[in-house]
Amino acid sequence: MTGKQKNYIVLSVLLLLAMGGYAQELNCIVTINSTQVTTSDRGIFRDMKSAIEQFMNSRKWTNDAYKAHEKINCNMLITITKPSTTIGNFSASVQVQAARPVYNSNYSSLTFNFADRDWEFEYIESLPLEFNDNTYTTNLTSMLALYAYLIIGVDYDAFSELGGTPYFQKALAVVNNAQQANRPGWQPLSSNRSRYWIVENYNNGQMLEMRKASYSYHRLGLDTFDKDPDKSRDIILRVLREVKKVRDVNPTSILVVSFFDAKSKELANIFSTGNIQVRREAYDIITTIDPSNRVSYEKIVQD
């Protein structure tokens, strides 16, 4: 073996070791709830869980280098709602959640919390899950890819202002490619709480203030909370004012609904102490926009 060959091998090993310090973007935990389905073959659901986790976690969704501790923690609860009428066909509802760590704490803040009740897909045990950004392949992989891009986009928005734009655009491309599928959830005429509309909102210029609010809320508010809680509450109160402006213009926006689905408990805790005037204004805004959780918010105005 020549010296040049030895140097090449050493360099290759060093590159592999360096690459080994980096990982894919997602740490997605998948749960399959199949209690509504009567079948003697439960193995298919274990296989389904494993295949979906592998698809989400082993695929490279961005061009950025992630270290293992930088992975985005997320989970998907897939509830099979109807027994398969034909082999390999399933209907389900899905709850998708993602969280980001808060600096200088052991706390993780929920950034995305969305319920998708229109999952129809085919799954054959042991068959690989295929996806291509440029074309529609299967309904299952299109739905999974869409949420991978949304989770990443939301995470980037929470760390840099409008940082998630490229990934929301990728999610929009998935929606556009899936129009040919004629499956529920992809069309604009569906419920305003569909995956079509959550993607539309993230790409809608009228919703930019909501996305900017995410950065202010997380990076300027939560990440500095340990140093100056009162200043952080003032920042988060300003965020709530901006959210209300967006909601007043777009009263049916799923992005506003999704914000409070993720933040209701956290907001109740943030404003349970501090300046009473700040707390009362926060309470008035929150309960106006999210009246269904009024009971949870009551502790904001309790002395």
Secondary structure, 3 states (H helix, E strand, C coil): CCHHHHHHHHHHHHHHHHHHCEECCEEEEEEEECCCCCCCCCHHHHHHHHHHHHHHHHCCCCCCCEEHHHCEEEEEEEEEEECCCCCCEEEEEEEEEEEEECCCCCCEEEEEEEEEEEEEEECCCCCCCCCECCECCCHHHHHHHHHHHHHHHHHHHHHCCCCCHHHHHHHHHHHHHHHHHCCCCCCCCCCCCCHHHHHHHHCCHHHHHHHHHHHHHHHHHHHHCCCCHHHHHHHHHHHHHHHHHHHHHCCCCHHHHHHHHHHHHHHHHHCCCCCHHHHHHHHHHHHHHCHHHHHHHHHHCCC
